[in-house]
Amino acid sequence: MKHVVIVEDEPQAAQRLEKLLLAARPGVLVDARLESVEQGVEYFRSARKPDLIFMDIQLADGLSFEIFSQVEITSPVIFTTAFNEYALRAFKVNSIDYLLKPLDPEELERALRKYEALTGTVNSTDQMMASIRQAMEQMTRRYKERFVVKVGEHLRTVEVQEILYFVSLEKTTFAVTADGRRHILDSTLDQLEEMLSPEHFFRISRKYIVSMASITDMVSYVNSRLKLVLRHSDDDDVVVARERVQDFRNWLDR
């Protein structure tokens, strides 16, 4: 990455981004700082193609998505914004990441590494954008929002956010909700792992998938493992598998 363009209508935010960017990648050149949809359209119509674009979403004269509807942009984009409601729309264009303001240097570093990983493994712009689109599809995939469960002779829906954890007992899968109830599910934990958002659930072992809200305590355990105490659970052997401990720590610390 050598040439970068910043689309940002707040001068202080643009200056801070440039400062963070140059601290992270000293060799980068900021070719332009654009402040509006109009300036963006005019600049990118000039056929200048930076290696990477940083783009705020809410600009003084409209949303930056309007730029994409008026001119073809083939460069990858990292969106920077104070609002998270545009995330899905952002990944429908050339976005490889979506950073919330105020920008965190570590989040910026992760976004830059993602860009470098994508561009470092391909040989052409078309191949690069294909890789980006594949990454975007994974990031924007729809995860399970609710389950249909049987309660007596009745069926009801259980929203995913109501579920504390999933547990497999004697070849039966249960979803345990915040009110302490257990609901039998037809899916296995392997299947559930594909259905659930990794932002909210983590597979700690062959037996458990847990949410952050389910954990009331964590204790160091033998062989570099972790023992968890879960809400509405009397199981004294809820243990994070040793090979998953570091990933689990990263999940907690994201």
N, C-alpha and C positions, 0 to 999 in steps of 0.2 A: 504494500500500500504506500503510495507516494502522494497522490493528489486527492484532496478532500474538499467538499463544499458544505457549508453550514447554512441551513435555511432556518432562520430564527428572528422573530420580530422584537425580542427583548435584548437590547445591547448588553446588559450585564450577564444575562444567561448565555449569550453567544460568546462573550469574553471568557466566562468561566469554563465553558465547554472547550474552547480553543486552548486554554491554559492546561486543563486536564489532559487533553489529547496530546499536546506537545510534551507534557511530562511523561505520558505513557509511551509515546512513539516520537522521539525527538526529531527524526528525519522527515516527518510529515509536513507537507506544504498545504496550507489552507488557501485554495485558489480564489474563493469568493465567500462573502457573507451576505446572504440575500434575506430580505425582510418581509417579503410579501408574495402572494400567489402570482401577481403580475410580474414581479422581478424574476421569479422562478421560471415562469413560462418563457420569458424573453431570453434568459440565460441558457436554458436547456435546448431551446430552439436553435441556438448557435452551433449545435453539433458538438459542443464540448462535453466530453464524457469523463467525469472524475472517477477515480477508483472506488470511492465510497462517498455517500451523502448522509449527513446528519440533518434530520428534518423535524422541526416542531410541527404540531398538527394544527393548532389554532393560531392563525396568523391574523394580522390587522385587517386584511381584506377578505378573509374567508378561511376555509379549511385547506390544508396543503394537498388533500386528495384531489382538489380541483386541478392541480398542476398535471396530474397523471391523465386526466380526461382531455387535456388540451395539447399535450406533447408526449412523445414516446420517451420514456426513461428506461435505459437498460442497466444503469449502474445499480448496485445493491444499496439499500437504504436502512439506516438505523433511526427509528423514530424516537424523539425525546419530547415528553409532554407531562403536564401536571395532571392529566386525566387518564383513567384506565378504561373508559367506556369505548374507546376507539380501537382497542387491541385487535379484535377480530377483523375489522375493516382494514387495519394496517397490514395484516398478513395476506391480504388479497392482492396487494401490489408487490413491489420488489423488496419488501422488508425482510431483514434477517434477525432483527431484534427490536424491542420496544422498551425503552428505559423511562422510568418515572422521575420527574423532577422532585426535589433537588437531586441532581445526578450524584451517584455514589461512585467513587473511583474504582472500587472493586467490580461493580456492575459494568462499568465502562470497559474495564480490562477483559471481563468475560465476553462482552459483545465483540471486542476487537479480536479476541482469540477465535471466536466462532467464525468471524469473517475470514481470518487468516487460514483456519482449517478448511473452509470451503474453497477458497481461492488457491490454496496451496496444493490441492489434490486433483486439479482439473487443468486441461490444456487449452481451453477456449472459453469465450464468453458464454456461448450457448450451453456448454457443459456445466459451467459455473452456475448459471441461472437454473438449470435443471436440478442441480444439487440443492440450491436455495429453495426452489419450489417444493422439493421433497421434504426438506426440513420444516418449511412452513406448514405443509399438510399435517405433519406429525404434531406441530405445536397448536394447530387450530382444530384438531380432531375433536369430535363430540364425545364426551365421556358420559357414563351412566348417570342419570339424574334421579331415578326412582326405581323401586322394585315393587312388584305386585306380590303380596303375601296372603296366606290364608289364615284367617282368625275365626276359629270354629267353623261354621258353615259359610262364612262370609269372606269376601276378598276385599282387601284394602291396599292402598299404595303407601309405601314408606319412602320419604324423601332421603336421598343419600346423606344430606347434612344432618339428619336425625341419627345416623348410625355412628356408634363409637368405634366398633371393631367387628371384624368377621373372624369366626373361629371354626375349625374343622374338628368335629368330635365323632368318632366311630363312623366314619365315612358319610357323615351328614354335615352340611354347612349351615351355620347360624349367623344371622346378623343381629347384633346386640345394640339396642337403641338407647338413647339418653334417659328414657324412663325405666330402663332395666329389663325390658322385655326381650325375649329371644324369638326370632322369626326364622323358620326354616326356608332355605333358598334351594333352588334347583341347580345352581351353578357351583362348580368347584372353585377352590381358591386360585388355581391356575387360570381359570376363565375370568374370575373376578379381577385378577391382577391386570388383565388387558382392558377391562371395562372401566376401571376406576382412575380418577385423576391422580397422578403421582405427586401433585402439589398437596393433596389432602390425605392420601393414604400411603402406607409403607408396608411391604411384606417383610416382617421381621424373621419369619421362620416358615417351615412347612405347615405350621398349624395356625398362624395368626397373620392377619392384615390389620393394622391399627391406624387410627387417626390421631392427630396431635391432641385433640380434646379428650381422648380416652385415657391418657397417661397422667397418673397422679404422683408417681415417684419412679426414679431410676436409680439402681444400685449396681456398683461394680461387682462382677461375679467371676467365678473361676474361669481360667483359660481365656482371659481378656474379653469375656462376654459381658453383656448387660442384662440385669433382671429388671423387668418392669412390673409396676403395680397398676392395674387397669381399673377404671370405674366399673362397678357392677360385675366384678369378677372375683371369685374366691379361689381361682387357680394360683397356686404358689409357685408355678413353674413357667411363667411367661418370660421367655429368655430370647434375646436377640442373638441369632446365630453368629458365631465368631466371624465368618467371612462377610457378614452383612453389617458389622458394627460400624466401620468407617463410613459406609454409605448412609447408614442411619444417622450418624453424627452430622454428616453434611446436610441431610434432609432436615434435621432439627435446626441447623444453624444457617439456613438459607436466607 
